[in-house]
Amino acid sequence: MTYSRAVVERAGELRRSGLSCREIARELGGPSKSAVARWTRAVASGGTVGRAVAKMDLPKVVGDGPVYPDIDPDDKDALIERLVLENAVL
């Protein structure tokens, strides 16, 4: 799941106020405590919120959507099958 820059910034503010990563995750109601720890560690080590967000493992977006290296982009049936499976898993 992708979180907005505002959520990452809020996590940094809460961490600076003294809350633990677990408390911050509970307060924000979504991200895991490990994600909060990664964000706050990136900001605390002199990085910026942009770097914290950039380090997230997001699919590379090209054109209309993410790149699936195992599917030929012209094979729409395989892409649909992959997306249906992905939705079922989620």
N, C-alpha and C positions, 0 to 999 in steps of 0.2 A: 504494500500500500504506500502511496506517496502522500507525504504531508507537506503542507504549505510552509513557506518561509516564516509566516506569522507563528505557526505552531512551534517551529524550531527556535525562533526568537523567544517565545514565551517560555519554553523549556529552559533556555539559558538564563532568563530572568529569575525563574523559580529556583534554579540551581544556585545562583549567586545569593539568593535570599536564605539559603541554608537547607532547603528540602533535599531529601535523598532522591535518587533516580526512581526508586519504586514509588515514592510519594508523588513525584512529578507525573509518572505514567498514569497513576490513578487519577490525579487531578485533571490531566488532559483527556482522559477517557478514551484512549485509542492506541497510542504507540506502546511498544514493549519497553521494559526497563532497559534492555540492552540497546535499543535504538536511542533512547534518551541519553544513556551513558556515552554512546558514540558521538551524538550531536554535541553534548556539553564538553566532552574531551577535545573535540576538534576546535571548538570556540575557545576553550581555556588554554590550549597550547599555542595561542596566537593566531589561529585561523579565523576565518569569518564564517558567518552563517551560510554564505554562498558556498564555501568549501565544504561545510558539513552536509549541505543538501547535495552537492555534487558528488560526494563520496558514496551516496546511496546506490545500490545496485539496481538501476532502472534499465529497462530494455531500450536499446537504441532505436530511435524513431526516425524512419525514413519515409517520406511521402505520406501515405494514409494511415500508417500504423507501425507497430513494432516489427523488427526483422526476425523471421523464423528461419534459421539457417538450414533446417532440414526439410523445408517446403519450397517448391518452385513457386514464385509469386504469381505465375500465370496459371497455376493449377488451383482454381478457385474452390473446387470440391475438397481438396486436401486441406486448404486453409479453413474452410467452414467446418470440416470434421475436427480439426485441431482446436478451433475456438469453442465448439460445442463441448469437447472433452474438457477444455480449460474451465469453462463455466460450470460444468458438472463437478469438477474438483473443488472449485471455490464455493 
